[in-house]
Amino acid sequence: MKNINTRRSIRKYSDREVSNELLDRLLAEASRTQTMGNMQLYSVVVTRSAEMKAKLAPAHFNQPMVTEAPVVLTVCADFNRACSWCRCRKAEPGYDNFLSFINAATDALLFTQTFCNLAEEEGLGLCFLGTTVYMPQMIIDALQLPRLVMPVATITLGWPDENPPLTDRLPLGAIVHDEIYHDYSPADIDRYYGPKEELEENKEFVRINNKETLAQIFTDIRYTKKDNEAMSAGMMEALRRQGFIE
């Protein structure tokens, strides 16, 4: 059993099987999470076969856990099912638009977080892959996702075979605003980010990358303007192909 205060992203997994019974129970329990209009605007593609994991891996920059985890879950914003229901019941849906994507993506991400909490309470380890939205067309093609279905989250899942250190978090004062949003002064930034910047591992990142500050690791190496713009263009194109925007 895990406590939220000690949760870790797990990237190495044992050979122990994740049973269908356990996975189905966790997915069913997660489906009780909040959802817009009680519509459950998401679908989950469960990947267990080595062949399908290999097809998904390039979309996630071939991170080893994609092929090594017993289970990979791709959670999709899905308005296809709801539209099919409407048409079968003499109702004409109007959900081929960006707002509908945002609604479905919100549903999907709420479901994902609930599932993660439940899985970790069972002792399972997992890693949330932010790469899902970097090259979505590769995932769409691999999983044969139809119109109005868009991948928004991927989880690698299994029994942990590592116990990595806890990652740091900003203090509560950095993220909570009373009554209205209060913008950050330089002194606030020093107070909130100073402890993170003083961590030895972060100072080492700065040193080995020949940078002056930790922020430069993010802007110049990890999440660059060039990459963000290119992947934004790819995501917009995928949204067009999937029918969410014109």
N, C-alpha and C positions, 0 to 999 in steps of 0.2 A: 504494500500500500504506500502511495506517495502523498506527500503534503505539497500544496501549491507553492509553499515557500522554499521547497527544496527541489523543485522540478528542474530537469535537465533535458536538453536535446540529445537524443541517443542516435548515433550513427553506426554503431557496431552491434550486431545481433547474434544470439546463439542459434544453434540448429533446431531448437525446440519449436514445434509446430504451434501456430495460432489456429485453434480449431474453428471450423465453420460455426459451431454452436456458440462459442464465445463471441466471435466477430458479429454474428447475426444479432445476438442479444445486445451488444453494445451499440450497433447501428440502430436497432429498434428503440432503445432507450434514448439515444441522441435525437431521434425523430420527434421526441416530446419537446424539443426546444422551441422558443418563440419563433413565429413565422408570420409574414405579412398576409392578412386576410385568411389565415388558416389554409394557405394554398400550397405550402411546402414546395417552393420554387427551386428545387435542387434535385440532382441525381448523383449517385456515387458509382463509379466504375471500380470494381475490385480486380486487381491484377495479382495473380499468383504464379503464372507460368513464366519460365525463364525466357521464352521467346518474346512474350509481350513486354516484359521488363526491359529486354534489350532494345525493343522498338521505342520505348519511352525514354531510355537513358540519354540519348543525344539532346533531347529537349531540356534536360536538366544538367547540361554540361558534363555528362558522364560521371556524375558523382557516384562513388562506389556503392553507397547504401541503396541506390535505386535498384541495382541488380542483386545485391546481397540480402536485402530485407526479405523476410518471408512473404510480406504483403505490402502492396503499394495501393493506396486509395487515391483516386482522382475525383475531387468533388467539383461538380459543375453547376453553374447557374443554368436552370432549365425552365424555359417557358414553352418548350415543344409539347410536353405532356399536357399542360393546362390548356394550350390552344387546341390540341386534339380533342380533349374533353369538351371544350366549348363547341367545336364544330359538330361533334357527335350529338350534341344536345340543342341544336338549332340556335346557337349563339355565335355571333361573329366577333372573334377576339381582335383587340387593337394593341397588341403587345410587341410589335416589331419596332421598338424604339429604345432610345438610350435609357430613359427612366426605367423601363421594364427590366433592362439589363442590371441597372443599379439595384433595383428591388430584389431581383433573383440572386445577384451576387451577395447582397446582404444576408438573405436567407441562407445561402450556401455557407458563408463564413461563420454565421452563428451556429449552424449545425456542426461545422468543422470543429469549432472551439469546444462545444459541448462534448463531442465525441472524444476529443483529446483529453479532456478532464476525466471522463469516464474510463477511458483506456488506461490512463496513468494510475487511476485508483485501483485498477486490477493488477498493477505491477508491470504492465506492458511499457515498452519504451517506444518513442516515436520522434520523428523530426518533421517539422513543417518546412516544405520547400518553397521558398519565395520565387524560385525559377519558373513556376507554372505560368506566370503572366509575361515572362520574357519572350518566349517563342511559342505562343499558344497554337499556332497553325500546325506545328509538328505533332502536338498532342491531339488536336482535332483529327488530323489524318490518321494517326496511329489507332485511335479509339473509335474512329468512324462516327464522330459526333454529328448529328443532323442539324439542320437550321434551328436557330434559337436555343442552341445549347453551347455553352462556353465554359472551358475549364478555368477555375479560379483558385483552386488549392490542391496541393498534393501532400499526402502523409505517407512516410515510410514507417512500417509498423512491425514490431517483433518483440521478443523477450531480450532484455538488455544483456550485452556482453562487454559493458564498460561502465565506469562510474566517473564521468568527467567532472571537473570542478564547476561550481556554480558561476554563472556569468553575472556581471555587475548590472545594477539597475539604477536609474536616476532616483533621487529622493522624491517623496510625495509632493513636496512643495514645487517641484519642477513641472508637474503635470496637472495639478489641481488649481483652479481659479475660483475664488469666491465671488459669486454674483455676476461679475462680468469678466471678460478676458483681460488680463493685465500683461502688457507686453514686457519683454525681458530687457533689462538694462545690462550694460557690460558687467556691472557688479553681480547681477543675478547669474549671468553666464559663468562667471568665475566661481560663484558659490555652488552652482549645480553641477558643472562639468569638471571642476578642478579635481575632485576625488577620482573620477574616471581617468582623467589625464595622468594622474600620479600613480596609477597602478603599474607595477613593473612590466607586466605583459604588454600593456599599451605603450609604454615608453620604449619597449624593445621593438614593437611594430614601427614606431616612428624612426628609430635608429637604423634598422635594417633596410628600410625603404628610402633612406636619405631624405627624409622630410623634416620640416620644422615643427609641425603641430600634428596632433591626432586628427583634427578636422581635415587636414590635407590628405590623409589616408583615404577618407571617404570621398572627397571631391575629385582627387587626382588619380585614384587607383581603384577603389571598390565600386563606386557608383558615379561614373563620370557623366558629364553633360552629353558627350558624344554617344555613349552607350544608351543613356536614358532616352535621348531623342530617337535613336534608331529603333529601340524596342517599343517606344510609344507608337511609332509609325507602324510597326508590325502588329501591335495589338489593335490599333484602329482598323487596319486592313482585315484582320481576323473578325472583328466585330461587324464589319461590312459584309463579309462573306457569310457570316452566321445569321445575318438579317436583323441585327440590332440597331444599325445605323445605315443611312443611305450614302 
